[in-house]
Amino acid sequence: MEMVKTEGLVFEYIRRNDEGEVESINRAVDNVNLGIKKGDFVAILGHNGSGKSTLAKHINAILTPTEGVMWVGGINTREEEQLWDIRQNAGMVFQNPDNQIIGTVVEEDVGFGAENLGVPTDEIWERVEKSLKAVGMLDYRKHSPNKLSGGQKQRVAIAGVMAMKPQCIVLDEPTAMLDPMGRKEVIETVMELNKKEKVTVILITHYMEEVINADKVFVMDKGKVVMEGTPREIFKEVDELKKYRLDVPQVTELSHELRKKGLAVPEGILTVEELVKVLTALPKN
């Protein structure tokens, strides 16, 4: 079953003047059709202004379509009476963890969403413990969030969403404000949740290295999905990605340049280990 599905999805930002007259219309999402299966780890790539974050906000029904349809867990996001169910199905983690953390103690913050859902107190604490353990933050449950690093705060934000037991977690550029170590922590956490908890993960990002383990990648440009496939299929198209102002992982770029120099290196190499294996197998002349 598909966790998320769109048909002809369009969203327009409409700017009006003081008299309420339309001044401009910006089509941020333009006729998008995609399907994301339950349990998949999917990445959505795109340059700033490509429409990927606007698309993400539809999955949680923060925005609803101007035209077309978005289904989440089989529910049409236009159905206002089902808004609660949609947001239980799909939790969101944003760029800045400080905007999502409201508790003065880590464990209280993680339990906040579940409490709002009316979950019984005993079950809330069970969920808090399980969620903190899943993101590797159980030892920090009594700490103040203010004392945590950026990566740790983002893991707490993910735990808070997890405690609500969504079937799907949407992460909208969750590592954009983090240093390389924080980015690594968060992506490893997300991958663990996907593998062990079978949570559908939708990662919106422009960091190429974060998506090499995804099941599927969608590339957006000017509101449209312009490429889709596995990470290897996508990163084979180095020149195509550059046309959309996107980079590729450094090791993929290196292997691409080596191939252009005449070495028998396949396109779409994703890891350093993979490149080393290929290079050591080349005939020594």
N, C-alpha and C positions, 0 to 999 in steps of 0.2 A: 504493500500500500504506500502511496505517496504521502509524505508528511506535509509537503508544501507543493502547491500547483498553481500556476497562473495561466490565464488565457487572455491574450490581447490586452494585457495590463498597461494602462496609461495613467500617468499622474501629471497634472499641470499646477504649477504655482502661479496664482493669479494676483497681480499687484493692482490695487485700486487707489484712486486719489481721495481727497477728503470728502468729495461729493458721492463717493461710492462707485464712480465710473471706472471701468477697466482701463488701466494704463499699459499693462504688458502681461503677456502670458508666456511662461517658460515651461516647456514640456520636459520634465526631468526624467520621466520613464516613458518610453515610447514603444508600445506594442510588444511587450515582453511575454514570451511563452517559455515556461520552464517547469520541470518537475524534479523534486528532491525526495528520494526514497527514505523511509524510516530507517534510522540507524546509520545513515551515511554521514561522512565528513565531507562537506562541500565548501569550496572556497569561491568567493566572488571577488574578482580583481577589477581594478579600473583606476584611471587617473582621477585626480580631484575634479569634481563636477561631472563625472561619468554617469551618475544616477544610482550608484551602488548603495549609498546610505539611505536614499529615499526609498529604494526597493526594500531595504532591511526594515524600515519603519512600517511597511505594510504587513510584514509577517506577524508583528505584534499588535496590529490594528491601531497603531498610533496615527497612521494615515490610512485613508480608504481610497479606492481607485476613483479617478475621474471617469474612466471608461474601463471595460473589461472586468475580470474577476480574479480574486485571490482566495484560494482555499487553504486553510491551515487545519490539519487533522480532520479533513473532510468538511469543515465548517466554512461557509462563505463569510468573509470578514465584514461584509456590508450588513450582516444581521446583528443589529445593535443589542438585541436581547441575549445574544450569545457571546458578547464581548468578554465577560468573565471567563468563560470556558476557553476562548481563544488565548487569553493571556495566561491561563494556567497551562495550556499546551505549549506555548512559546515564550520563554523568558529572554530578556535582553540584557546584555552587558555593553556599556558604552565606553568611549575613549577614556574619559577621566573618572577614575574610581572614586575620587572625592565627591563627585556629584551623585553617587549612589549610596555612599556609606553615611548613615545618619545616627548610628548607635555610638555610645561612648565606650562600649566594651565589645570586642569582636563577636562573642557568642550571641549577644543581644541583637547585634546588627544582622547576623546571619538568620536569626529566627524571626525577624520583623515581617518579612513577606508571608511566611507560613502562618504567622499569627493573624495577619490581615485576611487570610483565606478562611479563618475560623477553625484551624486545625487544633485539636485538643492539646493542652499544655504538655502532657507526658510525651505525646508523639512529636511535638515541636522539638523538645530537647533531644529526642532520638535522632530526628532529622538533622539537627544542628551538628551533633557529634559525627554522624555519618558523612555529612557534607564537608565538614572541616578536615576529616580524615582523608577524604577523597582528593582534596586539593593540597594536602600536606601542611595544613595550618592548625592541626589539633593542639599542638603545644602552645599556640598563641591565643587560645580561646579567652583567656582572662586579660589579655593585653588591650591597651587603648589603640584604636586604629591609627591615631595620629603618630604613633611611634614606629609604624611599619614602613618598609620601603614601598616604592611604587608597584613593584611586581607582587609583593605580599598583599597590598591593598586590593589589587586587581583579582588576586586569588580569593580573597575574602568576598569580593563582589560576586564572583562566580559561585562561591559556596552559598551565598544568599539566594541566588537564583535556583541553584540545585535543591535547596531545602523546600522549595515550592513544588518540587517533583514535576517539572515540565518534561514533555516528551522531546522537546527541541530547545536548544539554546542558540540564540543569535548573538554573535559578538561583532559589534560595529567598530572596527579598528581598535581593538582592545589594547594593543601594544604601542599605539602611536605616540604616547607620552612617556614611554619607558626606555631605559637604557638597554643595551644588548643582553645583559644578564636577566633583567626583568622580562624582556620579551621571550627569552628561552624558557624561563619558569612558567610563564602563562601558556605558551604553546604546548609545552610538555603536559601541563595540567589538562588542557582541553583534549589532547589526544588520548590521555588516560581515561577521561570521562567517556569519550566516544567508544573506546575499546571495551572497557570493563563495565560501564553502566549502560551501554548501548543507547546513549543519548544521541539524537540527531544533532550534529553541529554544523552551523552555517557561519563561516568566518569571512567577514568583510575586511579586506586588507589591501595594502599596496606594497607589502614586503614579500618579495617572491619566495624567499627561503622558508616562509611560514607555511607554504601550501604544497611542498613536495610530497607529503604523505596523505594528501587529500584523495578521496575516491573520485571526485569530479571537480572540475574547475570551469567557471563561467567567467568570461571577460566582457566587461561593459565599456561602451564608449558612446557619448552623446545620447544616453538614455536607452540604448539598444544593446542586446546581447550579440556580440560580434564574433565570439569564438566560444566553443565548449568542447570538453574532452577530458581525458586523464591528464595529470600533470606532465607526463612524458610527451603526450600528443601536443599539448599546448606549448611546452618549452622547446619542442623541436622547431617551432616557427619563430626563431629569434628575430628575423627581420620584420615579420608581421607584428610581433609584440611592440617592437620599437616604433612602428607606424602609429600605434596607439599610445605612445609616450610611456611605455612600460619597460622596465628592465627585466633581466632574467637572473637566476641565481649565478653568482660569480663563477662557480665551477662549470655551469652550462655555457656561459660566455667564453670561458677559456677553451673548452672543448670545441666550441664553434669556430674560434679563431685557429686552433690547431688543425681543424678539418680544412679550413680555407688555405692553410699552408701546405696541404697535401698529405697530412697524416691520416691513417685509416682509423679515424675516431668517429663513432656513431653520433648522430644528433640526439639531443634530448637527454644527455647525461645529467643526473640530478644530485649526485653526492661525490665528495672527494674520493671516498673508497672505491666507487665505481670507476672513476677516471684513472686512479692508480692501477686498478686491475687491468683496464684496457691498455694503458701505456706499458705496463710490464710484460704484457703478452705480445707486444709488437716485435717483429723480427729485428734483431740487432745487426745493423749494417756497418 
